[in-house]
Amino acid sequence: MLVAVDHVQLAAPPGSEPELRSFYVGVLGMTEIPKPPALAARGGCWFEAGFVQLHLGIETDFRPAKKAHPGLRVTGIEAYAARLAAHGAPVTWDDRLPGHRRFHCEDPVGNRLEFLQPR
């Protein structure tokens, strides 16, 4: 029986870890968590905020997903969007999901991220 999502894995190109850390920690406000030593040798980085974990794994022939994305629930969505925009992150509002305020953004390597808050 499924009980929860443990984490979401996104891909990233080799050598992008400094950009990822800057965005996921500095812009999104997440905390980097250490990868287990056996996995750390592969590169990439892991981040968490509350019960949410995002794992960024290195993919040699990386291409960002343009449709697939994690949906991240936030509080204070207007202020959160303003925070991202102030850091130069592209914020695109979308009002097509009934009962929610939401926007999309891309991380520094082009992965699509959705942020939403129930009305």
C-alpha positions, -999 to 999 in steps of 0.1 A, spaced: 0 0 0 13 35 -9 15 59 20 35 89 8 58 103 -19 94 99 -5 111 122 -30 110 135 -65 140 130 -88 149 156 -114 178 154 -138 206 180 -143 237 183 -165 272 174 -153 289 203 -134 256 221 -126 257 215 -88 268 251 -79 239 266 -98 215 241 -83 226 248 -48 223 285 -54 187 282 -67 173 255 -45 189 268 -13 192 305 -20 161 311 -40 136 284 -30 148 284 6 154 246 8 181 229 28 207 207 12 209 173 27 239 150 23 237 121 -1 248 87 11 286 82 3 279 55 -22 256 78 -42 276 110 -37 302 98 -61 276 101 -89 273 138 -84 241 158 -81 226 171 -48 195 166 -26 174 192 -10 145 193 15 119 216 30 95 202 56 84 168 42 94 176 6 126 162 -8 139 169 -43 169 149 -56 188 163 -86 207 136 -103 234 140 -130 225 129 -165 252 130 -192 229 137 -221 206 159 -200 175 175 -216 151 194 -192 116 180 -190 92 206 -204 59 190 -193 68 167 -164 73 185 -131 69 183 -93 39 202 -79 50 219 -48 24 232 -23 33 265 -7 18 290 17 19 328 10 20 321 -27 21 358 -38 51 365 -15 68 333 -26 64 342 -63 77 377 -56 107 361 -39 115 340 -69 110 369 -93 133 391 -72 160 365 -77 155 366 -115 135 333 -117 108 333 -143 73 332 -128 44 323 -150 10 324 -134 -17 299 -145 -53 301 -133 -66 270 -150 -66 247 -120 -99 252 -101 -97 260 -64 -60 268 -66 -36 297 -71 -5 285 -90 25 294 -110 53 277 -129 90 284 -129 121 268 -143 152 260 -123 187 271 -137 190 240 -159 154 243 -173 135 218 -152 98 229 -149 85 234 -113 49 241 -103 40 260 -71 4 259 -59 -18 269 -30 -54 260 -24 -78 289 -24 
